[in-house]
């Protein structure tokens, strides 16, 4: 039988390193050191961070470190005992007593460790009886690309009461250009068909799909050329690209990024109340389980 002291040694010896794309690593051109690294070594962008996911039924131990990728391509390993900035919660919104009241049923997840509880909860845009789940992401983020297969599999099996939407971040012009591509494809009804193709174009073929000088006209030509290879008419794409619907979607995405103070991706927000990411959940598969569990709790309420 494992003694308490032995268990303590194992906990101290555990070190989970989780990577994420942060706002501070972005350049004005919209490229990242992650992208340039991928150019040097194709196929590495989707590599999963060291440390495998744990069983969600086990009590969660807070990760010892979080690895960030800087603008110059270097990596910084930060102590995770304080505010890592990975999901940048609304700092004054954490209330442990409120968390205890919310999660009345037994749960392996801990407020302030596995997720941040927002008090008060933010408004959502789903019908009554639905639970809103938002994934903040960026097409050029390799960690979003690595997580995407799990998200896609979860979408096929999630309960009907979960209303899931992706929200592309809008930190600079480069991000906005890829967000415009996302919403253009969505408005054309082509997003499900081409979502993975966009990821692969950027990470597997090392084509950033944005102009290096952030010239919007050149970026549009680059993206038009890409969608034409996917069987989409250039004229139809251009019409949707500058449509009112896409402009409205971009504006809403910008508002959501600011509302939740998103500074790292991928980050999930459940029903305007909980914020979580791979680091807080301590693994990609655990993150999906955490999101599902929090959504189920919200549905019961």
WOSULSUL-V384674 format. One record per run of one state. SS is the DSSP state (H for helix, E for strand, C for the rest). FROM is the first residue (numbers start at 0). LEN is the number of residues. If there is no record, write none. Layout:
# WOSULSUL-V384674
ss | from | len
SS | FROM | LEN
SS | FROM | LEN
This chain:
# WOSULSUL-V384674
ss | from | len
C | 0 | 3
H | 3 | 10
C | 13 | 3
E | 16 | 6
H | 22 | 3
C | 25 | 7
H | 32 | 8
C | 40 | 24
E | 64 | 5
C | 69 | 5
E | 74 | 5
C | 79 | 11
H | 90 | 3
C | 93 | 2
H | 95 | 7
C | 102 | 8
E | 110 | 1
C | 111 | 3
E | 114 | 3
C | 117 | 13
E | 130 | 7
C | 137 | 4
H | 141 | 16
C | 157 | 4
E | 161 | 7
C | 168 | 4
H | 172 | 15
C | 187 | 3
H | 190 | 13
C | 203 | 12
H | 215 | 14
C | 229 | 4
H | 233 | 8
C | 241 | 2
H | 243 | 16
C | 259 | 4
E | 263 | 2
C | 265 | 1
E | 266 | 4
C | 270 | 3
E | 273 | 4
H | 277 | 4
C | 281 | 2
H | 283 | 17
C | 300 | 1
